[in-house]
Amino acid sequence: MAVKTALFTEQEVATIRSAALSVWNEVAFDLMSAVREEGKSTIPRAEVIEVVCDAGRLEEELKRRNPELVTKWEAQGYKEMEKFMKKHVFLHARYE
C-alpha cells in the first residue's frame, strides 16, 4: 500500500531534485531529438516526469546519493511522486 504523503526534509527534497535533474539531463537530448523528428518542439511536463520516474533511473541515482531515501521515495506511489516533481523539480508546463 502506498503512503499517501511522505514528508521530506529540505535536504531530502534537494537530493531528490538534484537526482531527478541529473536523470533528465542524461535523457533529454535523445528524447528531444525524437520529439523534433516528429515535428514538435516541446513536450508536456507530465511526459518529462514519466521519463524521469520510470525505468528505475531515478532510484539508481538516489541510491548513489542517499540509499535510505529510496525506500521513502518509493513508498509514496506514482501520483504522489508526480505531485512532488511538479512542486519541486519540473515547474514549467512544457519543456523544449
SVG drawing of the C-alpha trace seen along z (x, -y; Angstrom):
<svg xmlns="http://www.w3.org/2000/svg" viewBox="-3 -27 30 29">
<polyline fill="none" stroke="black" stroke-width="0.4" points="0.0,0.0 1.4,-3.4 1.8,-6.1 -0.5,-9.0 2.0,-11.7 5.6,-11.3 7.2,-14.2 10.7,-15.0 13.3,-17.2 14.7,-20.2 17.9,-18.2 15.9,-15.2 14.0,-17.5 17.3,-18.9 18.7,-15.4 15.7,-14.2 15.6,-17.3 19.3,-17.0 18.9,-13.3 15.8,-14.0 17.5,-16.8 20.6,-14.6 18.4,-11.9 16.6,-14.5 20.0,-15.9 21.0,-12.3 18.0,-11.6 16.8,-15.0 18.9,-15.3 17.9,-11.9 14.2,-12.4 14.0,-15.9 15.7,-14.8 13.0,-12.2 10.3,-14.9 11.8,-17.2 11.8,-14.4 8.1,-14.1 7.8,-17.8 7.2,-19.0 9.4,-21.4 8.1,-20.8 6.7,-18.1 4.4,-18.4 5.7,-18.3 3.8,-15.0 5.9,-13.3 9.1,-14.6 8.1,-13.4 7.2,-10.0 10.5,-9.6 12.4,-10.6 10.4,-8.4 10.1,-5.3 12.7,-2.6 14.4,-2.9 16.9,-5.6 15.8,-7.9 16.0,-5.2 19.5,-4.3 20.6,-7.9 19.1,-8.2 20.9,-5.0 24.2,-6.6 23.4,-9.7 21.3,-8.5 20.4,-4.8 17.9,-5.2 16.0,-7.8 15.0,-5.3 12.6,-3.4 10.9,-6.6 10.6,-7.8 9.2,-4.6 6.7,-4.3 4.7,-7.2 3.2,-5.7 3.3,-7.3 0.7,-10.0 2.5,-11.5 5.8,-11.2 4.2,-13.2 2.9,-15.9 6.4,-16.1 8.0,-16.5 5.5,-19.3 6.1,-21.2 9.8,-20.8 11.5,-19.9 9.8,-20.4 8.0,-23.7 7.2,-24.6 4.1,-23.3 6.2,-22.3 9.8,-21.5 11.9,-22.0"/>
</svg>
